[in-house]
Amino acid sequence: MGSFIGKSFILGIVLLFGVFLGMQQANNGMLQMKGYHDPELKGAFSIQVNDNQEKEASILGTNVSEKDLAEKQKQLEEMESFNAFSKAGKALSDGITNAARSLYDWVKGN
């Protein structure tokens, strides 16, 4: 089961990379077809280094930086919706563990 999930995850990453690569190639083709550089026509994915030596990425024309990601993570942690699945998974795990332990004690006692 874990092997299937791992292979599926790797396949998904490879296909996503292929989509970004195809979009970049299409962008380059449109620039060549147009014959001049249009600033409105943005690339699919690019990375720049600022004056402060911070890296910024641009995905589909939307700027993403480490600072933005940290702020979003902090906001999610404050909302506590970030850990909802984690808490539900822990409760389910504890319930299964307790049920298995009580079943083991019952079998051991008989």
LUMKE-882250 format. One record per residue (C-alpha): residue in three letters; z, y, x. Coordinates in steps of 0.05 Angstrom, whole numbers, plus 32768, in hexadecimal, padded with zeros to 4 digits. Layout:
REM residues N
AlaZYX
...
//
This chain:
REM residues 110
Met800080008000
Gly801380308038
Ser7FD3801F805D
Phe7FA980308020
Ile7FCC80728016
Gly7FC480838060
Lys7F798072805F
Ser7F708099801F
Phe7F9380D5803D
Ile7F6980D3807C
Leu7F2980CB8053
Gly7F3D81078028
Ile7F4981328066
Val7F06811D8084
Leu7EE2812D8042
Leu7F058171803C
Phe7EF081818083
Gly7EA9816D8071
Val7EAA819C8035
Phe7EC181D68061
Leu7E8D81C58095
Gly7E5681C38060
Met7E6C82068043
Gln7E6A82258089
Gln7E2482088095
Ala7E0D82248052
Asn7E2982688065
Asn7E04826780A7
Gly7DC482538083
Met7DCC828D8052
Leu7DD782BE808C
Gln7D9882A480AF
Met7D7082A8806F
Lys7D8882EF8061
Gly7D76830780A7
Tyr7DB1833780B0
His7DFD833280B1
Asp7E1E8340806D
Pro7E69834D8072
Glu7E728337802A
Leu7E5982F1803C
Lys7E9782D0805A
Gly7E9C828D807E
Ala7EBF82518061
Phe7EF4824C8098
Ser7F04827880D4
Ile7F3E82858102
Gln7F4D82C88123
Val7F8382DF8154
Asn7FA483238144
Asp7FBB83588175
Asn8002833B816F
Gln7FE782F78187
Glu7FF282DA8141
Lys7FBD82AA8126
Glu7F9F82B880E2
Ala7F72828880BC
Ser7F41829A8086
Ile7F2F82658053
Leu7EF782778023
Gly7F0382C18030
Thr7F4E82BF8024
Asn7F7A82D1805F
Val7FB382A1806F
Ser7FE782AD80A4
Glu8026828A80BB
Lys805082C3809F
Asp803082B9805A
Leu803E826F805B
Ala8086827A8070
Glu809082AC8037
Lys8072827C8004
Gln809E8243801D
Lys80DC82708018
Gln80C882857FD2
Leu80C0823C7FBC
Glu810382297FD9
Glu812482637FB4
Met8104824B7F73
Glu811E82057F81
Ser80E181E77F5F
Phe80CB81D27FA5
Asn80FF819A7FA6
Ala80F881827F5E
Phe80D181447F70
Ser80FE81377FAC
Lys813C81387F80
Ala811C810B7F4B
Gly810680DA7F82
Lys814C80D97FA0
Ala816B80CC7F5C
Leu813980937F4E
Ser814680767F93
Asp819180787F8A
Gly818B80577F46
Ile8160801E7F61
Thr818F80157F9D
Asn81CC80117F70
Ala81A97FE07F41
Ala81947FB47F7B
Arg81DA7FB77F99
Ser81FB7FA37F57
Leu81C87F6B7F4D
Tyr81D77F527F94
Asp82227F547F87
Trp821A7F2F7F45
Val81EF7EF87F67
Lys82207EF47FA1
Gly825B7EED7F72
Asn823D7EB27F4B
//
